[in-house]
Amino acid sequence: MPGESPSPRQLIGLGATLVGFVVLGLVGGIALDSWLHSTPVWTMVGLFLGVLGAVGTAIGELRKFLR
């Protein structure tokens, strides 16, 4: 509910989601680099997209609690 502080369960879920975004982006980039026999270009792209997704999710979720 808006205006209430987040519960520990919600914070743990948010943290797990953020880690998941970054890890999936990184692993996906590493897999693409391995498959394409390329330099770490796709690893960096995957990491960037993972961090971008994590930040977007964090902002969206934290807005609920800042109202």
C-alpha positions as CSV (number, residue, x, y, z in Angstrom):
1,M,0.0,0.0,0.0
2,P,1.3,3.5,-0.8
3,G,2.8,5.4,2.1
4,E,3.7,2.4,4.2
5,S,7.3,1.3,4.7
6,P,8.3,-1.8,2.9
7,S,8.4,-5.1,4.8
8,P,11.6,-7.1,5.0
9,R,10.1,-9.7,2.7
10,Q,9.4,-7.0,0.0
11,L,13.0,-5.7,0.4
12,I,14.5,-9.2,0.0
13,G,12.3,-9.7,-3.0
14,L,13.5,-6.4,-4.5
15,G,17.1,-7.3,-3.9
16,A,16.7,-10.7,-5.4
17,T,15.1,-9.2,-8.5
18,L,17.9,-6.6,-8.9
19,V,20.6,-9.3,-8.6
20,G,18.7,-11.5,-11.0
21,F,18.6,-8.7,-13.7
22,V,22.3,-8.1,-13.4
23,V,23.3,-11.8,-13.3
24,L,21.0,-12.7,-16.3
25,G,22.4,-9.9,-18.3
26,L,25.9,-10.8,-17.5
27,V,25.4,-14.5,-18.2
28,G,23.6,-13.8,-21.4
29,G,26.4,-11.6,-22.6
30,I,29.0,-14.1,-21.7
31,A,27.1,-16.9,-23.5
32,L,26.7,-14.7,-26.6
33,D,30.4,-13.9,-26.6
34,S,31.3,-17.5,-26.3
35,W,28.9,-18.5,-29.0
36,L,30.0,-15.8,-31.4
37,H,33.7,-16.1,-30.5
38,S,33.9,-12.4,-29.9
39,T,35.6,-10.0,-27.5
40,P,33.7,-9.1,-24.4
41,V,31.4,-6.7,-26.3
42,W,28.2,-8.7,-25.6
43,T,29.2,-9.2,-22.0
44,M,29.4,-5.5,-21.6
45,V,26.1,-5.0,-23.5
46,G,24.4,-7.7,-21.3
47,L,25.8,-6.2,-18.1
48,F,24.6,-2.7,-19.2
49,L,21.1,-4.0,-20.0
50,G,20.9,-5.9,-16.7
51,V,21.9,-2.9,-14.7
52,L,19.5,-0.7,-16.7
53,G,16.7,-3.2,-16.0
54,A,17.6,-3.4,-12.3
55,V,17.6,0.4,-12.0
56,G,14.3,0.7,-13.7
57,T,12.8,-1.9,-11.5
58,A,14.2,-0.3,-8.4
59,I,12.8,3.1,-9.3
60,G,9.4,1.7,-10.1
61,E,9.2,-0.3,-6.9
62,L,10.6,2.4,-4.6
63,R,8.1,5.0,-6.0
64,K,5.4,2.9,-4.4
65,F,6.8,3.5,-1.0
66,L,7.7,7.2,-1.5
67,R,4.1,8.4,-2.0
